[in-house]
């Protein structure tokens, strides 16, 4: 009886010690929570299942705060956090994560971009991401496993079917036969194939100069286009004769005046005014000119027939030879004047002639 009472007392003592240890642990957590200094921030999550008050808030794996409060706001979970030693910015992000596969939930915070404005104390972190629910994850895995199992059964039935096995064997045999035939064809036509490859290489070599010429022609075409564009710009800027003609107002007026003068001159000629107008409009002047042409034609015909002094001079060979001899004698006389004793030019010429 005494031994049984001692056992009970031991159990009660152990229970009391466990309670004291639990109270001590809770007091440490509460005191640690109270000692955290920092600013309060809020974050809205679609779900915070498994997250408890006092859960850690980490930045880059380093604890920087605790969860102080969890509540609801407009159908979403509102988490109030106290964070210290870290500056948060407008694009800060809070993600609900888990330590290990079945560990405690905590909030991972990305402070954001330092070039943006800082998030004021009491501000709301708008960019949040909830951790996947384990129940949903297990359900999804179960559905996937069931699908794989069904696929395995279908594949098993398909492989076990004798007709399918026969078809697969025939397919393998056909592929083997086709490979042999293809290899035989390659062996028999190897020379032709090599010749075709050589022809292709030769064609490629012949095409290279053509491609080079095509590139040169294309470059020349581009240069011509650029020159045409430059000419257009020069014309618009009034450069060159044509450009000045298009843009110079004074040159345009001068050209217009010249055209008007030419038109007036043409009208005067048409009316028979002036020398050219009379030449075109006066019938008598035209008749006189035609008569003069006829007389000149008659004179030319007489000369060709050897009539008259000029005609004889042109057609009489003897007269031509006499004139030629006379010229030669005059040349000799000139040479004699240079070499002999001075005499009168007239005497020398007379002696040679007579």
ZALUMGU-292190 format. One record per residue (C-alpha): residue in one letter; y, z, x. Coordinates in steps of 0.2 Angstrom, whole numbers, plus 5000, padded with zeros to 4 digits. Each point is the difference from the previous one (the first is absolute). Layout:
AYZX;...
END
This chain:
X500050005000;X501250045014;X499549845009;X500449904985;X501750084998;X500449975018;X499649814998;X501250004985;X501450095010;X499749875014;X500249864988;X501650074992;X500750035017;X499749825005;X500849944984;X501550115003;X500149945018;X499949824994;X501450034988;X501150085013;X499749855011;X500549884986;X501550104996;X500550005019;X499749815001;X501149974984;X501350115007;X500049905016;X500249834990;X501450074990;X500950075014;X499849845010;X500649904985;X501550114998;X500449995019;X500249804999;X501849955001;X500649834995;X500749894986;X499249974983;X499549824995;X499149934985;X498749864998;X499249934984;X498249955001;X498949914987;X498750135003;X499850165012;X498250054995;X499450135013;X501750045007;X500550184999;X501650105003;X500150055018;X499249845006;X500649935017;X501349875002;X499849905016;X501049875009;X499049905013;X498650134999;X501150155003;X500350134987;X501950014995;X499950084983;X499150064984;X499849954982;X501050134990;X499849944982;X499049874990;X500649954983;X500249864988;X501449884997;X500049854989;X498149995001;X499950015018;X499650145012;X501650075008;X499650095017;X501450115008;X499950025018;X500950105013;X500149905017;X500850065016;X500549935016;X499949824994;X501449884993;X499449894986;X500849834996;X500249904984;X498449905003;X498950165004;X498349994993;X498850144994;X498149965000;X498750124993;X498550025012;X498450105003;X499550095016;X498249935002;X498949934986;X500050164990;X501550105008;X501650074993;X501349884994;X501749995009;X501549894999;X500449885015;X501849965001;X500849855009;X501850045004;X500649824998;X501349895010;X501350105010;X501349864997;X500050034982;X500950154991;X499250175001;X499250074984;X501150154994;X499150174997;X499350004982;X499849815001;X498549914993;X498849905010;X499749844990;X498749925011;X498350094996;X498249965001;X498650114992;X498350025008;X498649924991;X499050114988;X498350045007;X499249994982;X500749834998;X499549955018;X498250074996;X500049904984;X500549845009;X498750035013;X498750034987;X500549834991;X499949915016;X498350075004;X499349964983;X500749825003;X499149995016;X498450074993;X500149874986;X500349865013;X498550065010;X498950004985;X500549824996;X499849955018;X498350085000;X499449914984;X500749845007;X499150015017;X498450064991;X499949844989;X498749885007;X501049854994;X501550065010;X498950035015;X499349834998;X501749924999;X500750095015;X498549945010;X500349824995;X501850025004;X499650075018;X498749855002;X501349874994;X501350075012;X498750005015;X499649824996;X501849954998;X500450085017;X498649905008;X500549834992;X501850045005;X499550035018;X499049845000;X501449904994;X501150075013;X498749965014;X499849824994;X501949974998;X500650105015;X500549845009;X501049944985;X500850174997;X500550005019;X500749834998;X501050044985;X500750165009;X500549895015;X500849874988;X500950144992;X500650075017;X500649825004;X500949984984;X500850175003;X500649945017;X500749844992;X500950104987;X500950115013;X501249865005;X500349954982;X500350184996;X501250015014;X500949844994;X500150074983;X500850165007;X501249905009;X500449904985;X500250154990;X501250085013;X501049845000;X500150004981;X500650185001;X501349955012;X500549864989;X500250114986;X501050125010;X501149865006;X500349944982;X500450184995;X501250015015;X500849844995;X500250064982;X500850165006;X501249895011;X500449894985;X500450154990;X501150085014;X500949835002;X499449965017;X499849825006;X500749844992;X499050014985;X500350194998;X501949975001;X499949864988;X499150124988;X501250145003;X501649945007;X501249974985;X501249905010;X498749885007;X499449984982;X501849964994;X500249875015;X498449924996;X500549994982;X501749925004;X499149885012;X498949944986;X501549984988;X500949905013;X498449895003;X499949984981;X501849954999;X499849875014;X498549934991;X501049984984;X501449915010;X498749885008;X499349974983;X501749964993;X500349885015;X501450105008;X500250005019;X499249885013;X498250054996;X500350004981;X500849825002;X498549955011;X498850054986;X501149954985;X501149855005;X499049844996;X501149895011;X499850125015;X498149984997;X500249814999;X501049995016;X498750115009;X498649894994;X500949845005;X500350085018;X498250045001;X499549824995;X501249935013;X499350115014;X498349954995;X500549815001;X500850045018;X498450085005;X498949854995;X501249885009;X499850115016;X498149994998;X500149814998;X501149995016;X501549934992;X501750055007;X500550075017;X499150174996;X498549914993;X499849895015;X500350155012;X498650094991;X498749854998;X500449885015;X498950055014;X500949895013;X501650084996;X499250175002;X499349955017;X501749935006;X500850164995;X498750105009;X500249895016;X501950034999;X499750194999;X498949995015;X501349905010;X501350134996;X498950145006;X499749915017;X501949975001;X500250184998;X498850045014;X500849875011;X501750094997;X499250165007;X499249925015;X501149855006;X501849995007;X501250034986;X500449854990;X500749984983;X498850044986;X500549854990;X499749885015;X498250075003;X499749984981;X500649825000;X499049955015;X498450074993;X500349924983;X500549825006;
END
